[in-house]
Amino acid sequence: MITVSPVNRARTSPADQFLVTHADLTGGITYANSYFCQAQACGEKELLGQPHNMLRHPDMPAAVFQLIWQRIRDGEEVFAYVKNMACNGEYYWTLSHLTPHYGAAARHIDSYQCFRRAASGRSIAAAEEAYRELRLIERSTNSKEQGVAASRQHLDGMMSRSGTSYDEWVLSLAALDDEETGLAA
């Protein structure tokens, strides 16, 4: 397994490039496109078979990943802002669209897909603010499980109070990205 330590240096990729991965049911990477490999500062051969959570930057709240995995295991798609960690320890923010993939008979999920594009300044700032709160909650309890549960409850409450779902919140941030990058219609 590749082990990486974070460094406080951002990586960038063009907003019009889609970074794509596929993962098996355990989260092992089975495919990574060339744009993803570039963003990740790793070759495809190094990435294949690695657990998808190797990308997890320590600044990301565990509650967000709990939400993501719950949703895709339940057969739902989910949009998320994610701070990933590259193989060299640098970080990059993405707007990620994660989906379950169904086998040929379309009865059972056989893998997961993630399509990402670069995030920009305003959406990153908003995500960082919300995620900072969640991380503080996660670290304020005696156990990791209690922290994640409390953080997830806070996240669900934030969305409920705003009258929106997590996906709607993420897509509202994506609109900020589109305005900044000129991708808005």
JOHU-V63776 format. One record per residue. N is the residue number from 1. RES is the residue in one small letter. OMEGA is omega in whole degrees, -180 to 180 (999 if undefined). Layout:
n: [N,N]
res: [RES,RES]
omega: [OMEGA,OMEGA]
//
This chain:
n: [1,2,3,4,5,6,7,8,9,10,11,12,13,14,15,16,17,18,19,20,21,22,23,24,25,26,27,28,29,30,31,32,33,34,35,36,37,38,39,40,41,42,43,44,45,46,47,48,49,50,51,52,53,54,55,56,57,58,59,60,61,62,63,64,65,66,67,68,69,70,71,72,73,74,75,76,77,78,79,80,81,82,83,84,85,86,87,88,89,90,91,92,93,94,95,96,97,98,99,100,101,102,103,104,105,106,107,108,109,110,111,112,113,114,115,116,117,118,119,120,121,122,123,124,125,126,127,128,129,130,131,132,133,134,135,136,137,138,139,140,141,142,143,144,145,146,147,148,149,150,151,152,153,154,155,156,157,158,159,160,161,162,163,164,165,166,167,168,169,170,171,172,173,174,175,176,177,178,179,180,181,182,183,184,185]
res: [m,i,t,v,s,p,v,n,r,a,r,t,s,p,a,d,q,f,l,v,t,h,a,d,l,t,g,g,i,t,y,a,n,s,y,f,c,q,a,q,a,c,g,e,k,e,l,l,g,q,p,h,n,m,l,r,h,p,d,m,p,a,a,v,f,q,l,i,w,q,r,i,r,d,g,e,e,v,f,a,y,v,k,n,m,a,c,n,g,e,y,y,w,t,l,s,h,l,t,p,h,y,g,a,a,a,r,h,i,d,s,y,q,c,f,r,r,a,a,s,g,r,s,i,a,a,a,e,e,a,y,r,e,l,r,l,i,e,r,s,t,n,s,k,e,q,g,v,a,a,s,r,q,h,l,d,g,m,m,s,r,s,g,t,s,y,d,e,w,v,l,s,l,a,a,l,d,d,e,e,t,g,l,a,a]
omega: [176,174,-174,172,-177,169,-175,179,-177,170,177,172,-179,-177,-177,177,176,178,-171,171,169,179,176,-175,178,-180,178,-179,179,178,174,180,-174,178,178,179,177,180,-176,-178,-177,174,-179,-179,178,-175,-176,-180,179,176,-177,-178,173,179,-171,175,-178,176,180,177,179,-179,179,178,175,179,-179,-176,177,-177,-176,175,176,178,-179,171,178,173,-179,167,-174,171,-179,175,179,-179,178,178,178,-179,173,180,177,163,-174,175,-176,-178,170,176,-178,179,-175,-179,178,180,-175,175,179,178,179,178,176,177,-176,168,-177,174,180,-168,-173,-180,178,-180,180,179,180,-180,-180,-178,177,177,-178,179,178,178,-179,-177,-174,-178,-177,-179,179,-179,178,-180,180,179,179,179,179,178,178,178,179,178,177,-178,180,180,180,180,-177,174,178,180,179,177,179,-179,174,174,178,177,176,177,-177,177,-178,-173,-179,179,180,-179,999]
//
